[in-house]
């Protein structure tokens, strides 16, 4: 089997490099600009205990990533979508050797439905102010966890296991911060995963030790950027719009991050095989 990269795969490599070293998307820049006054209000007006409550809700969900019951998505849906595209596959792993351009189309098909679902959920809980923020955060992360699993599956990678929590955490961290440092860390995690898959060995996170050890390195940006903005939903009248906007922003950032990283994993695994 010829394992050399195609022209399309090389163009995707350049796209990933541009994303790795680039700035925020235009949508993210516009959203950050629009949220700046809200961020200012939260930093100066909201009591510390409310901020702590939002951070605690995020930490609680992230700790649930070590629980198999949290990882729910339907791989048969992905296989059905692949067969609709004319791909001859019987299990997810077969997708790793299929045409990348077709896999990109499958992955992109999951973005809009999840972004809209998250926005509607955020708008609804935004109407409830502080009472519903604690409920909103797990729902948002649950939608995004499912989205990550769907996009990973589109490239033949079944990440529906707590073993992949370091990779999922790195995706959430990039989505929340868009920093170059977080992107570099996430791509290093991809290299570890690709090496494991190429040698048919078990994937383990780049950071050794318990899940708690791995977790400690990542969620700071998540808590700062998501927790603070979720608190802005308490602002009367504007809460619903802010909730919908935050959830749409975070979900589209999660989608782009997962899209880039799983394409990188597809290519790196192919090069190592």
N, C-alpha and C positions, 0 to 999 in steps of 0.2 A: 504493500500500500504506500502510495506517495504521500509523505507527511510534510512536504514543503508548503509554505503558505501561499495562498492564492493572492491575486492582485487586490481583491476585495478585502481579504484578511489583513493585508499590509496597510491598506487605507484605514481600516479600523484601528490598527495599532497606532497610527499617527493621530487619529481622533482621540484615542485614550490618552496619549501623551499631551495633547493640547488641553484636554480636560484636566489632567493632573497638574499642569503648571499654570492653568488659566485662572481667571477671576470668576466670581459668581455669574450665573446666568442673568440675562436682562430682567427676567421676571423676579428673580431673587433680589437683585439690586433695587428694583422698584418697590418690592414688598418691604425690604429693610428700611428704605427711605420713608415709606408710609407709616411704618411701625415706630420710627424714631421718637415721636412725641409720646407714644404709649409707653415705650421703654423708659423714658425720662420720668413719667408719672409713677410707674411701678417702683423705680429705684428710690424715689423720694417720698412717696405717700403710703405705699402698702406696708402694713406691719410685718415684721420679720417672721412672726409665727405663721402667717399666711404663705409666705414664700417657702418656709420650711415644709409646710403641708404639701405644697405642689411638688417640691423636690422629693419628698417621701413617697408620693404616689408614683413618680417616675422610677425611683429606686426599687420599689416593690414590684413593679412590672418587670423591670430588667432582671430581678432575681428570679422571677417566674420562668425566665428563659432556660433555667436548669430543670424545668418540669416538663416532661414529655407531653402532658395533657394540653399544654399551651400551643403546641405545634400542629395546627389544623389547616390542611388544604387538601384538595382532591387531585392527585396526580393523573387520574384518568381523564380529567378535563384537558390537561396539557397534551396528552397522547392523542386525544380526539382532535384537538386543534391541529396537531402535526399531521395527522392522517388526512384532514381536510385540505391541507396544503400539498398533499400528494406524497408525503414522506412515508417510506416503508419501515415502520418502527413498531416493536412490540413491547418495549420497556423504555423507561426514561434514559438509561445509559446509552441506548442506541442513538439518541439525539446528538451525542458528543461528536459523532462522525458525520453529521449531516451538514448541508450547505449553510454557512453562517448567515448569509443574507436572508434566507428563509426563516431561520431561527430568530433573527432580529425582528422580523415582522410579527412572529408569534409573541415575543416578549413585549413588544410595544402595544399589543392588543389588550394587555391587562392594566394599562396605566389609567386611562380615562375613567373606567368604571370604579376603580378604587379611589381616585382623587375626588370624584363627585360624591361617592359614598362618605368619605371622610369629611368633606365640606358640609354635607347635609347634617351629619352627626354633630359636627362642631357648631353649626348654626343653632341646632336644637338645644344642645347643652349650654351654649352661650346665653340663652334666654334665662337660664337658672342661676346665673352669677356664681358666687363662691360655692354654693351647695352642690352644683353639678360638676365643678372642675375636677374633683377627685375621681368622678366616674368617667369623665371625658378622656382623661389621659390614658387609662388602660384600653379604652375602645380605640383611640387613635393608634396606639402602638400595636394593637391586635390587628387592625386593618393593614398596617404597614408590614407587620411580620408576614401576613398572608401574601402580600404583594411581593415581598422579597423571595418567598418560597416559590411563587408562580414564575417569576422572572428567572430564578435559578433553574427551575425545572425545564423551562423553555430551551435551555442550553444543555440539558441532560444531567444536571446536577441536583440530586435529591438532598436538599439541606433541611429536611423535616426531622431533624434530630437535635437534641440539646448539645451534641458534640460540636455543632456548627455555631454555637452561641458567640464565640469570639469573632467569627466572620460577620455575623448579624450585628453585633455590637459596633463593629467598625463601620458598617454601612450606616447605622443610625447616627454615629458620631459625625461622619462626613455630611450627612443630610442636615444635621442640626447646625454645623459650624461652617461648612464649605471651605475650611482652611486647607492650605497646601500641605501642612503637616499631617492633618488627619487623612488626606488622600494618600500621602506617601505611606503612612502606617497601614492603611487598608490594602494598598497594593503589595506591601510586604506580606500581609496575611494571605493574599492570593497566591503569592509565590510558595508559601509553605503548603497551602492546600494543593496546588498543582504538582508539587514534588511528591506529595503523599499519593495522589491519584495516579501519577505516572508510574510509580513503583508498586501500585496496588497495596499500599499500606494504609493504616488507619490515620485519618486526619486528626491532628491535635493542634490547638491554638499556639500561636507563636510565643505567647507569654506562658511560661510553665507555671505549675501549681494549681490550686483549686480554682473553681469558678469565681469565687470571691476575689482571689488574687488577680484574675484576668479582668474582672469587672471594674476593679478599682482604677485601672489605667485609662478607662474610656469615658464614663458617663458625665464628666465634668461639663463638657460643652453642651451635652444634651440637656442637663439640668438647667444650665444657665440660659440657654436660648429658647428651650421649649417651656420650662417652668415659669420663667419670668413673663413670657408672652401670654401664657395661659391665664395668668393672674389678671391681665388686661381685660379679659372677658367680663370681669366684675363691673367694668364701667357701664353705667346705666345706658340703655337704648343701643349703644354701639356694640354691646357684648356679643350679640348674635352674628353681626357682620365680622367682628374680630375673630370669633371662634371659627367661622367658616373659612375666613382667609388664612388663618394660621394652619388649619388642618389641610387645606388645599396646597399651601406652600410646602409644608413638611412632606406631604405625600408625593408631590411632584419631584422634590429634591431626593427623596428616598428612591423613587423610580429611576431617576437619571443615574444615581450612584450605583444602584444594583445593576442597571443596564451596562454601565461601563465596566464594573468589576467582574461580572460574570462573562462578559465578552473577553476580558483580559484572561480569565481563568480558562476559557475555551481555547484561546490561542496559545497560552503558555503550556497547557497540558499537551496540546498537539505538538508543540516544538520539543517537549521533553520525551514524548513517546517514541 
